[in-house]
């Protein structure tokens, strides 16, 4: 029956049913078929136990903070800051877009918000500078994926909540890989622009760089205060999220006034609606996971993995390939909710560090933002490009494809140098 339930869930997704409804309905039917109507009494208990955890309290707070930052147009200043230091070199604006994505990721917790915010600034700037269209879109689409790796990361919060791994440890573990992946993206961009002859802006003076830094000061302060308080132990993840929301309100509404009082209710409602969507998906995934446990599917998979007599590395390579494949058809948050409860018992039984695996999983599923047919960053960047030129999906895909090798290289580095996730732990 387990194959029928999973097949039903996938069929409903293919037909276009929202993830939470498809998974919840599959869990409902499977539970009724397996235990009758009386078994449904477990549903409210499971849902309450899942949401009544301190970890999940952080997620809506970071989502709301990211929504405020997105609408507060803080990305403009971060791109200007990066460009003042890098814009004069070959492909400098493209490299600046990657750096700006990394800076924005440190306060947004979202890949889509990062790609949309920096892309709306960087893409027209690069096109205006005469950069080849085939090279313009990739740096921003790829840089946007840093939003789920560089802390605070909403995806890491989901993984931590589902697996009960410390979110604070996950954030700390993601710092070094996030910086390395940023450098890999910058290196790939420099390589792709090695023969470019586009006009380059003059080198900014130190006075101009100082002015750009001063203008971006509040954005930098927001990031440093939230992450600094979290990493120093002054804040728990929940407190860091709450502090971030308050600071984002102060910066965007009171100081910079990029969000008016009239706009604020709409912005807050947007963040709340997205949080509701995620929390609904979390409840549905917990019900579905409970069904898989009752049907002993997870136990069977774990037993099969352990009895196969293969090395940890082989298992991790298989898992990475599976995640990349599934990322072509699932959005990142639902994919984490589906796959984490299934994989976690396997990796813990094999003695794999769950914190390290959380980072490995996040890097593997970053490709989901860049691979069709569901790669959301591709569609976001195409829509931005179409505002200024006749941008096709193929152009965006071809421009982005080289950066998938950076993600692959990052996975290899994690396998070869697993200690990079323990530098700050």
C-alpha positions as CSV (number, residue, x, y, z in Angstrom):
1,X,0.0,0.0,0.0
2,X,2.9,2.3,0.7
3,X,3.8,2.5,-3.1
4,X,0.1,3.4,-3.9
5,X,0.1,6.2,-1.3
6,X,3.4,7.7,-2.5
7,X,2.2,7.3,-6.1
8,X,-1.1,9.1,-5.3
9,X,0.9,11.9,-3.7
10,X,3.1,12.3,-6.7
11,X,0.1,12.1,-9.1
12,X,-1.7,14.9,-7.2
13,X,1.5,17.1,-7.4
14,X,1.8,16.5,-11.1
15,X,-1.9,17.5,-11.6
16,X,-1.1,20.8,-9.9
17,X,-2.4,20.4,-6.4
18,X,-0.6,22.5,-3.8
19,X,2.1,20.6,-1.9
20,X,0.5,20.8,1.5
21,X,-2.9,19.6,0.2
22,X,-1.4,16.8,-1.8
23,X,0.7,15.5,1.0
24,X,-2.0,16.0,3.6
25,X,-4.6,14.2,1.5
26,X,-2.3,11.3,0.8
27,X,-1.6,11.0,4.6
28,X,-5.3,11.2,5.3
29,X,-6.2,8.4,2.8
30,X,-3.3,6.2,3.9
31,X,-4.2,6.5,7.6
32,X,-7.9,5.7,7.0
33,X,-7.0,2.7,4.8
34,X,-4.5,1.4,7.3
35,X,-6.3,2.1,10.6
36,X,-9.9,3.2,9.8
37,X,-11.5,6.5,10.7
38,X,-10.6,6.1,14.4
39,X,-6.9,6.5,13.4
40,X,-7.6,10.1,12.4
41,X,-7.7,11.1,16.1
42,X,-3.9,11.1,15.9
43,X,-3.9,14.0,13.4
44,X,-4.4,17.0,15.7
45,X,-2.0,15.5,18.2
46,X,0.7,15.0,15.6
47,X,0.2,18.5,14.2
48,X,0.3,20.1,17.7
49,X,3.4,18.3,18.7
50,X,5.1,19.3,15.5
51,X,4.3,23.0,15.7
52,X,4.7,23.3,19.4
53,X,8.5,23.4,19.2
54,X,10.7,26.4,19.8
55,X,12.6,25.8,16.6
56,X,9.5,26.5,14.4
57,X,8.9,29.8,16.2
58,X,12.1,31.2,14.5
59,X,10.9,30.4,11.0
60,X,8.0,32.9,10.7
61,X,10.2,35.6,12.3
62,X,13.0,35.2,9.8
63,X,10.5,35.0,6.9
64,X,9.0,38.3,8.1
65,X,12.4,39.9,8.5
66,X,13.3,38.8,4.9
67,X,10.0,40.2,3.6
68,X,10.7,43.6,5.3
69,X,14.2,43.7,3.9
70,X,13.1,42.7,0.4
71,X,10.5,45.5,0.2
72,X,12.8,48.0,2.0
73,X,15.2,48.0,-1.1
74,X,18.3,47.4,1.0
75,X,19.8,45.4,-1.9
76,X,20.5,48.6,-3.8
77,X,23.0,49.8,-1.3
78,X,24.7,46.4,-1.0
79,X,25.2,46.2,-4.8
80,X,26.5,49.7,-4.8
81,X,29.0,48.8,-2.0
82,X,30.2,45.7,-3.8
83,X,30.5,47.6,-7.1
84,X,32.6,50.4,-5.6
85,X,35.3,47.8,-4.8
86,X,34.9,45.4,-7.7
87,X,33.2,47.2,-10.5
88,X,36.3,48.4,-12.3
89,X,37.8,44.9,-13.0
90,X,36.9,42.7,-15.9
91,X,33.4,41.4,-15.3
92,X,33.4,43.5,-12.1
93,X,29.6,44.2,-12.1
94,X,28.9,40.5,-12.5
95,X,31.3,39.6,-9.6
96,X,29.7,42.4,-7.6
97,X,26.3,40.9,-8.1
98,X,27.5,37.6,-6.5
99,X,29.1,39.4,-3.6
100,X,25.9,41.5,-3.2
101,X,23.9,38.3,-3.2
102,X,26.1,36.9,-0.4
103,X,25.7,40.1,1.7
104,X,21.9,40.1,1.1
105,X,21.6,36.4,1.9
106,X,23.1,37.1,5.4
107,X,19.9,39.1,6.2
108,X,17.2,37.7,4.0
109,X,17.2,33.8,4.6
110,X,15.6,33.4,1.2
111,X,17.0,32.4,-2.2
112,X,14.1,33.8,-4.2
113,X,14.2,37.2,-2.3
114,X,18.0,37.4,-2.9
115,X,17.8,36.6,-6.6
116,X,14.8,39.0,-7.1
117,X,16.3,41.9,-5.1
118,X,19.9,41.8,-6.4
119,X,18.8,40.8,-9.9
120,X,16.5,43.8,-10.3
121,X,19.5,46.0,-9.7
122,X,22.4,44.1,-11.2
123,X,20.8,42.9,-14.5
124,X,20.0,46.3,-15.8
125,X,23.3,47.7,-14.6
126,X,25.2,44.9,-16.5
127,X,23.1,45.3,-19.7
128,X,23.7,49.1,-19.6
129,X,27.4,48.5,-19.3
130,X,27.3,46.4,-22.5
131,X,28.0,43.0,-20.9
132,X,27.2,40.1,-23.2
133,X,23.7,38.8,-22.5
134,X,24.9,35.3,-22.4
135,X,26.9,36.1,-19.3
136,X,24.6,38.5,-17.5
137,X,22.0,36.3,-16.0
138,X,24.0,33.4,-14.5
139,X,25.9,35.3,-11.7
140,X,22.6,36.6,-10.2
141,X,20.6,33.4,-10.6
142,X,23.5,31.4,-9.0
143,X,24.3,34.0,-6.4
144,X,20.6,33.9,-5.3
145,X,21.0,30.3,-4.2
146,X,23.4,31.5,-1.4
147,X,20.2,32.6,0.4
148,X,19.6,29.1,1.6
149,X,23.2,28.4,2.6
150,X,24.6,31.6,4.2
151,X,22.8,31.9,7.6
152,X,20.2,32.8,8.6
153,X,18.7,30.1,6.4
154,X,15.0,29.2,6.4
155,X,15.9,25.9,4.8
156,X,18.3,25.1,7.6
157,X,15.6,25.9,10.1
158,X,13.2,23.5,8.4
159,X,15.9,20.7,8.4
160,X,16.7,21.4,12.1
161,X,13.1,21.4,13.1
162,X,12.2,18.2,11.3
163,X,15.3,16.3,12.5
164,X,15.7,18.1,15.9
165,X,19.3,19.1,15.0
166,X,20.4,22.4,16.6
167,X,19.6,25.3,14.3
168,X,22.3,27.4,15.9
169,X,24.9,24.7,15.1
170,X,23.6,24.5,11.5
171,X,24.0,28.3,11.1
172,X,27.5,28.1,12.4
173,X,28.3,25.1,10.2
174,X,27.1,27.0,7.1
175,X,29.4,30.0,7.4
176,X,32.6,28.6,5.9
177,X,30.9,26.6,3.1
178,X,28.8,29.7,2.3
179,X,32.0,31.8,1.9
180,X,33.7,29.2,-0.1
181,X,30.7,28.8,-2.5
182,X,30.7,32.6,-2.9
183,X,34.3,32.5,-3.9
184,X,33.6,29.6,-6.3
185,X,30.8,31.6,-8.0
186,X,33.1,34.7,-8.2
187,X,35.9,32.5,-9.7
188,X,33.5,31.0,-12.3
189,X,32.3,34.5,-13.2
190,X,35.8,35.8,-13.6
191,X,36.6,32.8,-15.8
192,X,33.6,33.4,-18.0
193,X,34.4,37.1,-18.4
194,X,38.1,36.4,-19.1
195,X,37.8,37.5,-22.8
196,X,35.2,40.2,-22.3
197,X,36.0,43.6,-23.7
198,X,33.0,45.6,-22.4
199,X,33.6,49.0,-21.1
200,X,34.5,49.2,-17.4
201,X,33.6,52.0,-15.1
202,X,36.5,53.9,-13.6
203,X,38.0,52.7,-10.4
204,X,36.2,54.2,-7.4
205,X,38.1,56.4,-5.0
206,X,38.4,55.5,-1.4
207,X,36.2,58.5,-0.6
208,X,33.5,57.0,-2.9
209,X,34.0,53.6,-1.3
210,X,33.6,55.1,2.1
211,X,30.4,56.9,1.0
212,X,29.0,53.6,-0.3
213,X,29.9,51.8,2.9
214,X,28.3,54.6,5.0
215,X,25.1,54.3,2.8
216,X,25.0,50.6,3.3
217,X,25.9,50.9,7.0
218,X,22.4,50.1,8.3
219,X,22.2,47.0,6.1
220,X,25.5,45.8,7.4
221,X,24.6,46.7,11.0
222,X,21.3,44.7,10.6
223,X,23.2,41.6,9.5
224,X,26.1,41.9,12.0
225,X,23.7,42.5,15.0
226,X,21.5,39.6,14.2
227,X,24.2,37.1,13.3
228,X,26.6,38.4,15.9
229,X,24.1,38.1,18.7
230,X,23.3,34.6,17.5
231,X,26.8,33.3,17.1
232,X,28.0,34.9,20.4
233,X,25.3,33.1,22.3
234,X,23.6,36.4,23.2
235,X,20.5,35.3,21.2
236,X,18.7,32.0,20.7
237,X,17.5,31.5,17.0
238,X,14.1,32.6,18.1
239,X,15.4,35.8,19.8
240,X,17.6,36.5,16.8
241,X,14.6,36.3,14.5
242,X,12.5,38.6,16.8
243,X,15.4,41.1,17.1
244,X,15.8,41.0,13.3
245,X,12.2,41.8,12.7
246,X,12.3,44.8,15.1
247,X,15.6,46.1,13.6
248,X,14.2,45.6,10.0
249,X,11.1,47.6,11.0
250,X,13.3,50.4,12.5
251,X,15.6,50.5,9.5
252,X,13.1,50.3,6.7
253,X,10.1,52.2,8.2
254,X,11.7,54.7,10.7
255,X,15.2,55.4,9.5
256,X,15.4,54.9,5.7
257,X,11.6,55.2,5.2
258,X,11.7,52.8,2.2
259,X,8.5,51.3,3.5
260,X,5.7,53.7,4.4
261,X,3.2,53.3,7.2
262,X,0.5,52.8,4.5
263,X,2.5,50.0,2.8
264,X,3.4,48.2,6.1
265,X,0.2,46.3,6.6
266,X,0.5,44.8,3.1
267,X,4.1,43.9,3.6
268,X,3.3,42.3,7.0
269,X,0.4,40.4,5.5
270,X,2.7,39.0,2.7
271,X,5.2,37.7,5.2
272,X,2.4,36.2,7.3
273,X,0.8,34.5,4.4
274,X,4.1,32.9,3.3
275,X,4.7,31.7,6.9
276,X,1.2,30.2,6.9
277,X,2.0,28.3,3.7
278,X,5.2,26.9,5.1
279,X,3.7,26.0,8.4
280,X,0.8,24.2,6.6
281,X,3.4,22.3,4.6
282,X,5.2,21.4,7.8
283,X,2.0,19.9,9.3
284,X,1.2,17.9,6.2
285,X,4.8,16.6,6.0
286,X,4.6,15.5,9.7
287,X,1.4,13.6,9.0
288,X,2.8,11.9,6.0
289,X,6.1,11.1,7.8
290,X,4.1,9.5,10.6
291,X,2.2,7.4,8.1
292,X,5.6,6.2,6.6
293,X,6.8,5.3,10.0
294,X,3.6,3.4,10.8
295,X,3.9,1.5,7.5
296,X,7.6,0.8,8.4
297,X,8.8,2.3,5.1
298,X,11.6,4.4,6.7
299,X,12.6,1.4,8.8
300,X,12.8,-0.7,5.7
301,X,14.9,1.9,3.8
302,X,17.3,2.2,6.7
303,X,17.7,-1.5,6.9
304,X,18.3,-1.8,3.2
305,X,20.9,1.0,3.3
306,X,22.8,-0.7,6.2
307,X,22.6,-4.1,4.7
308,X,23.9,-3.0,1.3
309,X,27.5,-3.0,2.6
310,X,28.6,0.2,0.9
311,X,30.8,3.1,2.2
312,X,29.5,6.3,3.6
313,X,30.9,8.2,0.6
314,X,29.0,6.0,-1.8
315,X,25.7,6.5,0.1
316,X,26.3,10.3,0.1
317,X,27.0,10.4,-3.6
318,X,23.8,8.5,-4.2
319,X,21.9,10.8,-1.9
320,X,23.4,13.9,-3.7
321,X,22.4,12.5,-7.1
322,X,18.9,11.8,-5.8
323,X,18.5,15.3,-4.3
324,X,19.7,17.0,-7.6
325,X,17.2,14.8,-9.5
326,X,14.3,15.6,-7.2
327,X,15.2,19.2,-7.2
328,X,14.3,19.4,-10.9
329,X,10.7,18.7,-9.9
330,X,10.2,20.0,-6.3
331,X,10.7,23.4,-4.8
332,X,13.3,23.5,-2.1
333,X,11.2,23.8,1.1
334,X,8.8,20.9,0.2
335,X,11.8,18.8,-0.8
336,X,13.4,19.3,2.6
337,X,10.2,18.4,4.3
338,X,9.8,15.3,2.2
339,X,13.3,13.9,2.2
340,X,14.8,14.9,5.6
341,X,12.7,12.5,7.7
342,X,13.4,9.7,5.3
343,X,17.2,10.2,5.0
344,X,17.9,11.2,8.6
345,X,17.5,7.7,10.2
346,X,19.8,6.4,7.5
347,X,22.7,8.9,7.9
348,X,22.5,8.7,11.7
349,X,22.6,4.9,11.6
350,X,25.7,5.1,9.4
351,X,27.4,7.4,11.9
352,X,27.3,10.5,9.6
353,X,27.4,13.8,11.5
354,X,23.8,15.2,11.2
355,X,25.0,18.9,11.3
356,X,27.5,18.3,8.5
357,X,24.8,16.4,6.6
358,X,22.5,19.4,7.0
359,X,25.0,21.6,5.1
360,X,25.6,18.9,2.5
361,X,21.9,18.5,1.9
362,X,21.4,22.3,1.5
363,X,24.2,22.5,-1.0
364,X,22.8,19.6,-3.0
365,X,19.3,21.0,-3.2
366,X,20.6,24.5,-4.2
367,X,20.6,23.1,-7.7
368,X,16.8,23.0,-7.5
369,X,16.8,26.8,-8.0
370,X,18.8,26.5,-11.2
371,X,17.4,23.4,-13.0
372,X,14.2,23.2,-15.1
373,X,11.4,22.7,-15.1
374,X,10.9,24.1,-11.6
375,X,14.0,26.2,-11.2
376,X,12.5,29.4,-9.7
377,X,15.6,31.5,-9.9
378,X,15.6,31.0,-13.7
379,X,12.1,32.3,-14.0
380,X,12.7,35.2,-11.7
381,X,15.8,36.3,-13.6
382,X,14.1,35.8,-17.0
383,X,11.2,38.1,-15.9
384,X,13.7,40.7,-14.7
385,X,15.6,40.5,-18.0
386,X,12.4,40.8,-20.1
387,X,11.9,44.3,-18.6
388,X,14.9,45.5,-20.5
389,X,15.5,43.1,-23.4
390,X,13.9,40.2,-25.2
391,X,15.2,37.6,-22.7
392,X,14.5,33.9,-23.5
393,X,14.4,31.1,-20.9
394,X,17.1,29.3,-22.9
395,X,19.4,32.3,-22.6
396,X,19.0,32.3,-18.8
397,X,19.5,28.6,-18.6
398,X,22.7,28.6,-20.7
399,X,24.0,31.6,-18.7
400,X,23.4,29.7,-15.4
401,X,24.5,26.2,-16.4
402,X,28.3,26.7,-15.7
403,X,27.5,27.6,-12.1
404,X,26.1,24.1,-11.5
405,X,29.7,22.9,-11.6
406,X,30.4,25.2,-8.6
407,X,27.7,23.4,-6.6
408,X,29.2,20.1,-7.6
409,X,32.7,21.3,-6.6
410,X,31.3,22.4,-3.2
411,X,29.8,19.0,-2.6
412,X,33.2,17.4,-3.4
413,X,34.9,19.8,-1.0
414,X,32.5,18.9,1.8
415,X,33.2,15.2,1.3
416,X,37.0,15.8,1.2
417,X,37.2,18.4,3.9
418,X,34.2,17.7,6.2
419,X,35.9,19.7,9.0
420,X,35.1,23.0,7.3
421,X,31.6,22.8,8.9
422,X,33.2,22.6,12.4
423,X,35.4,25.7,12.2
424,X,33.0,27.8,14.3
425,X,31.5,25.0,16.4
